[in-house]
Amino acid sequence: MKKIFFSFTLLSLLFVSGCSDDEGGNSSNAPECSITAPADGAVLDLYEDIVIKGTASDSDGTIAKVVLTVGGKAVAEVTEVPFEQTVAAKDLKEGTLKIGLSVEDDGGNTATDEITVVIQDQSEAPVCEIIAPAHGDELNVFAPFTIKGEGEAVSGEISKVTLKINDDVISGVITLPFEHTVAAETYPVGAYTITLEVENSRGKIAKDMVAITLADKNIAPVCSIDEPADGTSFEPTDAIVVKGTGSDEDGTIAKAVLKINDKAVESVAAVPFEYTFTDEQKKPGNVKITLEVTDNNGKTAVDEVTIVILGQQREFTDTRDGKVYKTVKLGEQEWFAENLAYLPQVNPGAEGSEDSGKEKAPMYYVYNYYGTDVFEAKATDEYKKTGVLYNYWATLNGEEPMADKLAVSTVQGPCPDGWHVPSMGEWWTLSKWVAEQIPDSEGVMQVDSDGTPENSSETRLIKNVIRKLKTPNGWSAMASGFWTEEFPDCNKPGTDDYGFGGYPSGARYSSDPAFYYYANELSNTYLYFWVPYWDAVTFPSNPGGGSVSFGVKYELSFNRGGTEPNRGYSIRCVKD
């Protein structure tokens, strides 16, 4: 019994001694490693970079050393795993390439992986085509003709383009695609071969050829009324400019005649031309515009368009309450020519009405009205003249505000079906359209364009847009100091050239509930409009809705944020 006990004890000690050695920190399991890309045996393009990817792991320790070899040479940058290493195409040669990976763990154990790839020139020839003129075309020797070509490298990049007419190299054609016009009478009557040759960066070449004949032909002239487009509608106040062109491939234009409703305009006798309609010619209805040109050989060409002269203003009826609105088309936009007057409820405008504390509650005000009766509010002169003042939440009418202030608005708000609350970008489009109608001679140079959506500062020509949109009555003197001295036009009465009807409607402030800036009330009279934009970035301490105002400057003022949402501003609707 004693002998057996001794043996058991000795075995136990040996077992304990072995566990202690294993805990000394030397790993016993070898690591694992793998080149994961490219695949072993892959055939790769000589002209493309190789991306080598690899990984390794050790089940009972860590990877202490990593060596990547490409073509037998170690890559110094690869010292850890996983890795991604690029071998540039310029360093490649055709043939086989060995890629090896070896790793060593913290216990001195190693692992390796190796792949072999094949490097080949896989280049393809480029493609090219002469798409004009067509093979076999017979062209007029006395008229210019255009050679058009296209193509692609397929492999690499286009390195050389050569265009020839017979043996004559066309020096101006060096890229694809191209259009090259050959002037009339450059080459005499006869047969010609046009050759296009394209070479790519890998030395591959493609060719295309067409045969043409230059013949003595007489071609009729062509003409075009470039502006206005057929079917365009105009207001009587719009400047209607007719622009026309004409040409003759094998001669000259001897005569041009412009007719408006079949009556010749004596001042137009040549092309190109620009002609502006007189007021007498802008009577409502369809107007036919005809251009006829005659070449030096007596052949003629005719172009004709019909435009529509509208009345200055049209009408739209809101089916919700039967309210009839005047509308006006300005450029490509159709606007309400008066403020929105939709009034589903009326909130008291008196100081202490506490409505500013209601989170995102829609509020509707009528200037200087302090009651809550809708019918009574609608009977006031202020409602009849200027409509309703909405807070920002009534403007949204439960919809989400716009993230992009310059995009076309997607918010209908309180506008009727088919109409929407215009974005800042749509107001800016209106401003630019009006500015385009004003001659440059009426503009002034200004260094400061703050207030435009671009928010840039540069010397530029500005024009009195606001004056063209304001009514002649109701506005007090708006400018003083710098503006009076530098821009005296600011204090000129509005002309309302386009029937927009910008009348000082005033505003309702929420911090001190009261009405301000109504017609003839203050020296600085303003007209404010909401836009469906919310800004919490530009003014993070005071986020708010966006607005547009007719202020003291020539142009519209754009408030990008910080406008307290419970103020009462007007709304103009724009047609969808």
Phi and psi in degrees as a GROMACS rama.xvg file:
@    title "Ramachandran Plot"
@    xaxis  label "Phi"
@    yaxis  label "Psi"
@TYPE xy
-65.7384  -40.6271  LYS-2
-62.7459  -42.2433  LYS-3
-63.963  -41.57  ILE-4
-63.2817  -40.2891  PHE-5
-63.309  -43.8666  PHE-6
-61.3531  -42.2261  SER-7
-62.4324  -42.3117  PHE-8
-64.4023  -42.2171  THR-9
-62.5799  -42.8935  LEU-10
-61.4772  -39.9237  LEU-11
-63.1808  -41.5417  SER-12
-65.2327  -41.5203  LEU-13
-60.8917  -41.3299  LEU-14
-61.5225  -44.8593  PHE-15
-64.0447  -41.5878  VAL-16
-61.4536  -41.2009  SER-17
-61.8044  -44.0262  GLY-18
-58.6464  -39.3123  CYS-19
-64.7464  -40.188  SER-20
-64.0998  -39.4875  ASP-21
-65.0587  -30.3693  ASP-22
-80.9929  1.65718  GLU-23
-72.6308  -10.6299  GLY-24
111.572  -8.97463  GLY-25
-81.7619  123.903  ASN-26
-75.0394  146.719  SER-27
-106.313  -21.3039  SER-28
-91.7264  136.767  ASN-29
-71.916  149.471  ALA-30
-73.3056  174.555  PRO-31
-126.061  145.027  GLU-32
-145.994  157.913  CYS-33
-155.872  135.473  SER-34
-87.3556  111.01  ILE-35
-89.6758  -17.6408  THR-36
-158.933  141.247  ALA-37
-74.7249  175.495  PRO-38
-73.4921  146.874  ALA-39
-59.5365  131.074  ASP-40
84.263  1.75725  GLY-41
-63.1832  144.34  ALA-42
-101.037  117.259  VAL-43
-114.955  154.172  LEU-44
-78.6859  131.603  ASP-45
-57.6763  -28.7278  LEU-46
-100.25  10.8612  TYR-47
-121.276  142.552  GLU-48
-60.1459  147.083  ASP-49
-102.528  128.14  ILE-50
-103.686  114.239  VAL-51
-100.226  129.071  ILE-52
-122.925  142.289  LYS-53
-151.813  161.132  GLY-54
-147.424  165.121  THR-55
-157.53  158.598  ALA-56
-152.859  159.711  SER-57
-137.023  120.934  ASP-58
-69.4135  -26.8072  SER-59
-128.353  25.441  ASP-60
-172.506  -149.355  GLY-61
-130.485  157.485  THR-62
-79.1956  120.362  ILE-63
-99.835  -25.1304  ALA-64
-146.644  137.836  LYS-65
-131.586  129.332  VAL-66
-131.124  121.379  VAL-67
-107.902  128.795  LEU-68
-118.848  137.783  THR-69
-124.293  116.501  VAL-70
61.5114  31.6853  GLY-71
85.7906  -3.76598  GLY-72
-108.751  132.706  LYS-73
-69.3078  140.995  ALA-74
-94.5971  110.411  VAL-75
-63.3819  -29.8736  ALA-76
-71.8547  -22.3849  GLU-77
-90.9958  104.443  VAL-78
-128.153  -0.729609  THR-79
-150.57  165.194  GLU-80
-124.709  156.497  VAL-81
-68.1735  163.228  PRO-82
-139.902  161.99  PHE-83
-139.509  115.892  GLU-84
-125.097  131.94  GLN-85
-103.297  128.941  THR-86
-101.532  115.652  VAL-87
-64.702  144.61  ALA-88
-58.0144  -33.4436  ALA-89
-63.4359  -18.9446  LYS-90
-96.2125  4.10015  ASP-91
-94.4479  152.347  LEU-92
-132.367  153.474  LYS-93
-65.7625  146.882  GLU-94
126.125  -165.597  GLY-95
-89.0873  149.663  THR-96
-136.163  123.26  LEU-97
-93.656  135.822  LYS-98
-123.613  121.236  ILE-99
-121.014  148.449  GLY-100
-132.422  127.564  LEU-101
-131.062  142.026  SER-102
-134.251  155.107  VAL-103
-133.271  133.859  GLU-104
-90.7547  -179.988  ASP-105
-70.5293  -7.60684  ASP-106
-99.6654  5.11256  GLY-107
87.047  -0.680751  GLY-108
-77.537  148.054  ASN-109
-126.138  161.972  THR-110
-148.943  151.215  ALA-111
-137.603  157.641  THR-112
-145.266  147.352  ASP-113
-147.258  139.191  GLU-114
-130.588  160.33  ILE-115
-125.183  128.581  THR-116
-118.935  159.106  VAL-117
-110.101  126.631  VAL-118
-99.8804  120.028  ILE-119
-130.683  150.261  GLN-120
-78.0459  104.592  ASP-121
-102.424  21.1744  GLN-122
-62.9911  144.026  SER-123
-116.184  153.345  GLU-124
-68.5306  149.971  ALA-125
-69.4227  173.262  PRO-126
-125.618  147.851  VAL-127
-152.596  159.036  CYS-128
-155.012  135.316  GLU-129
-87.0538  110.687  ILE-130
-94.3528  -11.9958  ILE-131
-159.794  138.962  ALA-132
-72.4208  168.764  PRO-133
-81.1796  154.483  ALA-134
-58.9536  128.056  HIS-135
90.8443  -1.67198  GLY-136
-60.5369  143.169  ASP-137
-109.73  116.433  GLU-138
-113.357  157.351  LEU-139
-79.6187  122.946  ASN-140
-65.665  -23.2073  VAL-141
-95.5414  11.081  PHE-142
-129.023  148.234  ALA-143
-68.0197  153.285  PRO-144
-136.51  154.586  PHE-145
-112.458  131.629  THR-146
-101.49  125.746  ILE-147
-119.463  135.529  LYS-148
-139.474  154.226  GLY-149
-147.734  167.754  GLU-150
170.351  -179.381  GLY-151
-151.176  158.221  GLU-152
-71.5067  -31.5445  ALA-153
67.005  -61.0136  VAL-154
-115.829  134.016  SER-155
70.6997  -141.123  GLY-156
-132.119  159.573  GLU-157
-69.4555  124.158  ILE-158
-108.259  -23.0574  SER-159
-154.82  135.419  LYS-160
-127.887  128.514  VAL-161
-129.827  124.339  THR-162
-116.354  129.87  LEU-163
-131.493  143.769  LYS-164
-111.249  109.472  ILE-165
54.5604  -119.881  ASN-166
-99.6779  6.71468  ASP-167
-87.8323  110.864  ASP-168
-79.671  128.545  VAL-169
-85.9502  104.62  ILE-170
-68.0896  -26.4474  SER-171
-78.5681  -8.53531  GLY-172
-101.006  107.834  VAL-173
-133.932  -2.24167  ILE-174
-134.375  166.147  THR-175
-121.576  146.192  LEU-176
-70.4217  169.021  PRO-177
-144.592  157.868  PHE-178
-132.593  122.152  GLU-179
-126.308  123.449  HIS-180
-98.1057  126.647  THR-181
-93.914  121.909  VAL-182
-64.5741  152.098  ALA-183
-57.3395  142.028  ALA-184
62.9754  20.0982  GLU-185
-66.2399  -36.9579  THR-186
-123.326  147.272  TYR-187
-75.4516  172.021  PRO-188
-56.9668  136.42  VAL-189
156.643  -176.051  GLY-190
-97.8881  142.591  ALA-191
-140.538  150.61  TYR-192
-115.094  125.498  THR-193
-100.548  126.181  ILE-194
-121.606  130.592  THR-195
-115.374  123.473  LEU-196
-123.296  130.266  GLU-197
-127.581  132.655  VAL-198
-122.097  136.683  GLU-199
-97.0325  174.18  ASN-200
-68.0021  -8.6049  SER-201
-101.996  11.6172  ARG-202
82.4417  8.21592  GLY-203
-87.3543  144.33  LYS-204
-126.402  143.18  ILE-205
-131.454  151.273  ALA-206
-134.962  151.449  LYS-207
-143.522  143.982  ASP-208
-137.94  143.475  MET-209
-132.828  147.202  VAL-210
-105.57  133.604  ALA-211
-131.531  166.916  ILE-212
-127.838  131.578  THR-213
-96.7702  121.381  LEU-214
-125.173  162.208  ALA-215
-83.9883  104.325  ASP-216
-130.503  150.64  LYS-217
-107.697  123.25  ASN-218
-114.505  140.152  ILE-219
-67.9195  154.245  ALA-220
-72.6098  171.795  PRO-221
-129.74  153.337  VAL-222
-147.206  159.855  CYS-223
-152.368  135.085  SER-224
-88.912  101.874  ILE-225
-76.5036  -33.589  ASP-226
-143.875  141.86  GLU-227
-78.4625  164.015  PRO-228
-73.2996  150.852  ALA-229
-59.1958  131.715  ASP-230
87.6411  -0.452995  GLY-231
-65.6911  140.491  THR-232
-103.471  142.631  SER-233
-132.649  147.948  PHE-234
-83.3515  154.001  GLU-235
-59.9026  -23.9095  PRO-236
-83.9309  -10.6066  THR-237
-69.6059  146.014  ASP-238
-79.7535  116.224  ALA-239
-102.837  109.584  ILE-240
-111.312  125.438  VAL-241
-98.4307  125.852  VAL-242
-119.672  129.279  LYS-243
-135.206  150.716  GLY-244
-134.652  161.162  THR-245
-159.606  155.68  GLY-246
-155.338  162.508  SER-247
-137.563  118.19  ASP-248
-64.5095  -34.037  GLU-249
-116.606  22.7528  ASP-250
-174.294  -142.537  GLY-251
-133.159  158.954  THR-252
-82.6813  118.232  ILE-253
-89.1689  -28.5165  ALA-254
-154.079  144.871  LYS-255
-133.775  138.094  ALA-256
-131.476  124.83  VAL-257
-105.727  129.33  LEU-258
-121.792  138.309  LYS-259
-117.367  113.893  ILE-260
52.1938  47.4693  ASN-261
67.9098  9.1269  ASP-262
-105.898  122.498  LYS-263
-66.7958  140.007  ALA-264
-94.7387  112.094  VAL-265
-65.4535  -27.2956  GLU-266
-75.8714  -11.3229  SER-267
-103.24  110.131  VAL-268
-130.839  -1.03732  ALA-269
-148.892  165.462  ALA-270
-123.121  151.445  VAL-271
-72.6837  164.965  PRO-272
-149.628  162.525  PHE-273
-131.068  130.766  GLU-274
-132.936  131.515  TYR-275
-103.607  128.964  THR-276
-57.7889  140.95  PHE-277
-83.5136  164.622  THR-278
-60.0039  -35.147  ASP-279
-64.2213  -30.3115  GLU-280
-83.0926  -8.29716  GLN-281
-100.302  47.644  LYS-282
-81.5126  141.464  LYS-283
-54.644  142.741  PRO-284
126.96  -173.766  GLY-285
-79.3322  136.727  ASN-286
-125.557  124.303  VAL-287
-93.8647  128.756  LYS-288
-116.26  125.383  ILE-289
-125.287  134.731  THR-290
-120.695  129.061  LEU-291
-127.98  127.153  GLU-292
-121.909  149.05  VAL-293
-127.976  133.27  THR-294
-89.6911  178.661  ASP-295
-70.1688  -7.73349  ASN-296
-103.889  5.91  ASN-297
89.4046  -0.102357  GLY-298
-82.6497  149.037  LYS-299
-122.229  161.681  THR-300
-141.818  146.932  ALA-301
-133.483  139.846  VAL-302
-132.172  147.436  ASP-303
-146.128  138.271  GLU-304
-133.693  157.36  VAL-305
-123.755  129.231  THR-306
-115.447  167.955  ILE-307
-120.598  126.475  VAL-308
-96.5186  117.561  ILE-309
-91.368  169.028  LEU-310
-70.6618  158.938  GLY-311
-60.6043  -39.4417  GLN-312
-132.974  150.395  GLN-313
-119.321  -177.727  ARG-314
-127.246  148.664  GLU-315
-137.505  135.135  PHE-316
-107.148  124.637  THR-317
-81.3147  112.422  ASP-318
-68.3123  -14.2831  THR-319
-69.1242  -38.6579  ARG-320
-134.628  3.81617  ASP-321
77.5083  5.72819  GLY-322
-66.5824  130.313  LYS-323
-99.3927  124.117  VAL-324
-110.555  145.205  TYR-325
-81.2199  140.458  LYS-326
-127.612  159.913  THR-327
-146.474  138.835  VAL-328
-94.7587  121.257  LYS-329
-123.534  107.661  LEU-330
66.9593  -128.596  GLY-331
-92.7159  0.607311  GLU-332
-105.173  145.726  GLN-333
-114.993  123.07  GLU-334
-113.606  152.246  TRP-335
-60.2947  136.706  PHE-336
-93.9444  14.4605  ALA-337
-156.247  163.534  GLU-338
-69.3288  149.117  ASN-339
-60.8648  138.269  LEU-340
-125.28  17.7013  ALA-341
-66.9022  124.779  TYR-342
-134.54  83.0167  LEU-343
-71.688  -22.5475  PRO-344
-157.088  165.185  GLN-345
-131.729  132.295  VAL-346
-101.337  147.295  ASN-347
-67.2346  138.091  PRO-348
-97.3497  4.71725  GLY-349
-72.0537  152.26  ALA-350
-60.3919  136.122  GLU-351
87.5077  9.75229  GLY-352
-74.0751  -10.0295  SER-353
60.8185  13.8114  GLU-354
-74.0915  -18.0654  ASP-355
-67.545  -18.0619  SER-356
-85.0795  -5.84677  GLY-357
-82.512  113.504  LYS-358
-62.9826  118.419  GLU-359
53.02  32.5509  LYS-360
-88.3948  130.383  ALA-361
-69.3984  134.137  PRO-362
-126.85  141.478  MET-363
-128.649  126.52  TYR-364
-126.877  152.197  TYR-365
-119.386  130.052  VAL-366
-52.4837  127.646  TYR-367
65.9768  14.4097  ASN-368
-102.047  132.284  TYR-369
-119.552  12.6992  TYR-370
-103.669  -164.149  GLY-371
-129.944  8.4305  THR-372
-91.4401  117.947  ASP-373
-62.2928  -45.8186  VAL-374
-64.3819  -38.3404  PHE-375
-66.3301  -42.5008  GLU-376
-62.9367  -40.9044  ALA-377
-67.7023  -18.5158  LYS-378
-82.7839  -9.92227  ALA-379
-75.208  153.021  THR-380
-63.6466  -35.1517  ASP-381
-64.2926  -41.82  GLU-382
-62.8145  -44.1631  TYR-383
-64.2576  -33.6671  LYS-384
-84.6513  -40.0259  LYS-385
-125.754  -1.0167  THR-386
75.4101  -140.529  GLY-387
-115.373  145.805  VAL-388
-101.118  121.976  LEU-389
-107.701  145.711  TYR-390
-81.9081  174.718  ASN-391
-62.6714  -35.4653  TYR-392
-72.4544  -32.7306  TRP-393
-69.0589  -32.1834  ALA-394
-63.4489  -43.2371  THR-395
-72.9159  -32.0919  LEU-396
54.4095  42.9248  ASN-397
86.1836  -4.15639  GLY-398
-88.5804  162.96  GLU-399
-78.5763  140.334  GLU-400
-68.8822  163.631  PRO-401
-81.2128  140.041  MET-402
-83.991  -34.1758  ALA-403
-103.583  107.821  ASP-404
-69.4206  -18.4907  LYS-405
-97.7234  -8.44954  LEU-406
-73.9107  161.987  ALA-407
-64.3193  134.051  VAL-408
-64.9756  141.344  SER-409
-110.909  8.98946  THR-410
-101.466  114.403  VAL-411
-74.7833  -39.2293  GLN-412
59.3317  -139.195  GLY-413
-84.6956  3.67859  PRO-414
-67.9098  154.262  CYS-415
-70.2093  166.239  PRO-416
-55.9838  138.376  ASP-417
89.8908  -1.51588  GLY-418
-133.26  161.976  TRP-419
-148.244  165.559  HIS-420
-76.8593  119.397  VAL-421
-66.9613  144.569  PRO-422
-79.6428  172.483  SER-423
-60.7544  -38.8047  MET-424
-62.8864  -36.753  GLY-425
-70.7271  -36.9319  GLU-426
-62.8114  -40.8305  TRP-427
-63.9659  -38.1296  TRP-428
-60.809  -43.0949  THR-429
-60.3957  -46.4946  LEU-430
-59.4827  -44.7579  SER-431
-65.3464  -39.0631  LYS-432
-62.5965  -45.2859  TRP-433
-62.049  -43.4303  VAL-434
-59.9682  -36.0285  ALA-435
-67.2771  -23.7734  GLU-436
-82.4158  -14.8778  GLN-437
-91.8309  128.299  ILE-438
-59.5913  148.295  PRO-439
-59.2969  -28.9263  ASP-440
-64.2946  -19.0298  SER-441
-93.5312  0.723989  GLU-442
-92.3237  167.209  GLY-443
-132.999  154.585  VAL-444
-84.1169  135.962  MET-445
-139.46  136.61  GLN-446
-103.21  87.3964  VAL-447
154.172  106.337  ASP-448
-110.96  21.6601  SER-449
-58.775  136.937  ASP-450
112.504  -16.8222  GLY-451
-87.4242  157.973  THR-452
-57.0047  -30.8665  PRO-453
-71.38  -24.966  GLU-454
53.9144  40.7826  ASN-455
-97.3485  168.965  SER-456
-130.363  109.597  SER-457
-157.36  160.605  GLU-458
-76.2954  124.04  THR-459
-151.478  162.588  ARG-460
-85.7777  119.528  LEU-461
-112.395  152.371  ILE-462
-127.912  153.95  LYS-463
-78.6771  75.7836  ASN-464
-64.477  -44.3517  VAL-465
-58.6423  -41.5084  ILE-466
-58.6998  -38.1269  ARG-467
-69.5051  -20.7973  LYS-468
-102.461  -13.9298  LEU-469
-82.8517  148.986  LYS-470
-71.8433  154.19  THR-471
-68.4973  -22.473  PRO-472
-113.699  160.89  ASN-473
94.4193  -20.2974  GLY-474
-92.4036  133.47  TRP-475
-86.9192  172.75  SER-476
-59.8394  127.052  ALA-477
-102.233  -28.619  MET-478
-108.513  154.32  ALA-479
-152.016  165.942  SER-480
58.2429  -123.037  GLY-481
-53.1671  -43.925  PHE-482
-68.3326  -36.1087  TRP-483
-65.6322  -41.4566  THR-484
-74.0865  -45.6709  GLU-485
-89.4559  -30.6296  GLU-486
-134.256  73.0048  PHE-487
-62.9423  -20.9736  PRO-488
-62.9366  -18.4752  ASP-489
-59.0798  -29.7283  CYS-490
-94.3482  5.44075  ASN-491
-75.5445  148.866  LYS-492
-61.7263  154.199  PRO-493
-67.2674  153.722  GLY-494
-112.086  -20.2731  THR-495
46.4255  51.6352  ASP-496
-60.7676  -29.2404  ASP-497
-112.899  10.3131  TYR-498
75.1406  21.7384  GLY-499
-70.4734  -35.4606  PHE-500
73.5152  44.7259  GLY-501
-75.0386  96.2551  GLY-502
-107.178  138.162  TYR-503
-64.0541  99.9943  PRO-504
-90.3877  -9.42635  SER-505
79.6873  -172.352  GLY-506
-155.173  161.825  ALA-507
-119.245  120.813  ARG-508
-89.2654  149.212  TYR-509
-98.929  -32.3107  SER-510
-66.5066  -35.3082  SER-511
-129.305  81.3285  ASP-512
-51.4833  107.716  PRO-513
-167.594  163.562  ALA-514
-101.026  140.565  PHE-515
-138.938  162.499  TYR-516
65.4796  24.0208  TYR-517
-73.5311  165.161  TYR-518
-48.6772  126.787  ALA-519
64.793  12.4878  ASN-520
-88.2176  -39.5455  GLU-521
-128.508  160.541  LEU-522
-66.9588  -29.9427  SER-523
-105.76  86.8695  ASN-524
-86.2873  134.678  THR-525
-129.003  160.821  TYR-526
-132.538  119.058  LEU-527
-111.963  142.809  TYR-528
-131.96  138.15  PHE-529
-76.1351  148.187  TRP-530
-122.894  150.649  VAL-531
-82.5961  53.2478  PRO-532
-125.523  136.634  TYR-533
-115.878  129.09  TRP-534
-118.495  115.085  ASP-535
-117.138  11.6405  ALA-536
-112.807  -52.1523  VAL-537
-59.692  -40.832  THR-538
-125.46  72.6372  PHE-539
-62.0397  -25.0742  PRO-540
-77.9533  -17.5661  SER-541
-147.019  66.1193  ASN-542
-65.7408  155.476  PRO-543
-175.416  -173.381  GLY-544
-82.6962  161.385  GLY-545
-90.2316  152.761  GLY-546
-149.304  164.393  SER-547
-127.526  139.962  VAL-548
-138.549  151.175  SER-549
-91.606  105.304  PHE-550
-115.777  -141.132  GLY-551
-90.0869  -8.76165  VAL-552
-91.321  174.592  LYS-553
-67.8029  -36.4057  TYR-554
-105.763  169.763  GLU-555
-63.6701  145.641  LEU-556
-100.312  129.184  SER-557
-108.395  113.519  PHE-558
-91.8271  112.713  ASN-559
-80.6047  -7.06146  ARG-560
164.169  175.746  GLY-561
84.0235  2.22814  GLY-562
-84.1918  118.128  THR-563
-56.0316  123.222  GLU-564
-65.7029  -16.7556  PRO-565
-96.0094  11.2432  ASN-566
-67.9709  156.299  ARG-567
-104.487  112.803  GLY-568
-122.978  163.949  TYR-569
-80.4971  167.36  SER-570
-134.152  133.518  ILE-571
-110.706  133.975  ARG-572
-96.634  146.908  CYS-573
-120.716  141.855  VAL-574
-70.1754  138.111  LYS-575
